[in-house]
């Protein structure tokens, strides 16, 4: 880091340590100050980097986890879409595996009424990044349905992950695989319905021809 770091650089520097401390001290000033002291960052400067306290720290940590997830996905191009999604989610879970208690506390903070909107935006940001990294370029209503469905799957998977004591989180991986298979079946069925609709007789066109016969 430079001698005169930006606040963004300070956030990136501190959040891994803040997360490690949050498992014991919660997402508060204590976790931030301990991380700042360890990194040689002035406490007041660290406080400026996270003006909204816990939610800003959690936001920055999730962003750091997202960067780690993307960095670990450089070899997914040859995979099928469902495999890419699974690999990305698993990479994100792996990045948080050593900080599950911090994650549990983070979710509790975001579940507070005043933080619900922020938490929803953070969840959407993650699933949007997962789909885009997997190669999704949809811009129509599919863009939103894919993300909404994955958000539900991801949230359910996190619930399993937090209490998973199986080796290498095998239970979580199996749960995720089943849910992603469900997404793919839904997408396939939806595509079939849309395709059939293209060939379905149009009542409005039929009535129009009755009124205005083709010469």
Secondary structure as the mmCIF struct_conf table of DSSP 4:
data_model
#
loop_
_struct_conf.conf_type_id
_struct_conf.id
_struct_conf.beg_label_comp_id
_struct_conf.beg_label_asym_id
_struct_conf.beg_label_seq_id
_struct_conf.end_label_comp_id
_struct_conf.end_label_asym_id
_struct_conf.end_label_seq_id
TURN_TY1_P TURN_TY1_P1 UNK A 3 UNK A 4
HELX_RH_AL_P HELX_RH_AL_P1 UNK A 7 UNK A 25
BEND BEND1 UNK A 27 UNK A 28
HELX_RH_AL_P HELX_RH_AL_P2 UNK A 29 UNK A 39
TURN_TY1_P TURN_TY1_P2 UNK A 40 UNK A 40
HELX_RH_AL_P HELX_RH_AL_P3 UNK A 43 UNK A 49
TURN_TY1_P TURN_TY1_P3 UNK A 50 UNK A 53
HELX_RH_AL_P HELX_RH_AL_P4 UNK A 54 UNK A 71
TURN_TY1_P TURN_TY1_P4 UNK A 72 UNK A 75
TURN_TY1_P TURN_TY1_P5 UNK A 77 UNK A 78
BEND BEND2 UNK A 79 UNK A 79
HELX_RH_AL_P HELX_RH_AL_P5 UNK A 81 UNK A 96
HELX_RH_3T_P HELX_RH_3T_P1 UNK A 97 UNK A 99
HELX_RH_AL_P HELX_RH_AL_P6 UNK A 100 UNK A 110
TURN_TY1_P TURN_TY1_P6 UNK A 111 UNK A 111
BEND BEND3 UNK A 112 UNK A 112
HELX_RH_3T_P HELX_RH_3T_P2 UNK A 113 UNK A 115
HELX_RH_AL_P HELX_RH_AL_P7 UNK A 116 UNK A 133
TURN_TY1_P TURN_TY1_P7 UNK A 134 UNK A 135
BEND BEND4 UNK A 140 UNK A 140
HELX_RH_AL_P HELX_RH_AL_P8 UNK A 141 UNK A 162
TURN_TY1_P TURN_TY1_P8 UNK A 163 UNK A 163
BEND BEND5 UNK A 166 UNK A 166
HELX_RH_3T_P HELX_RH_3T_P3 UNK A 167 UNK A 169
HELX_RH_AL_P HELX_RH_AL_P9 UNK A 170 UNK A 198
TURN_TY1_P TURN_TY1_P9 UNK A 199 UNK A 199
BEND BEND6 UNK A 200 UNK A 200
HELX_LH_PP_P HELX_LH_PP_P1 UNK A 201 UNK A 202
HELX_RH_AL_P HELX_RH_AL_P10 UNK A 203 UNK A 211
BEND BEND7 UNK A 212 UNK A 212
#
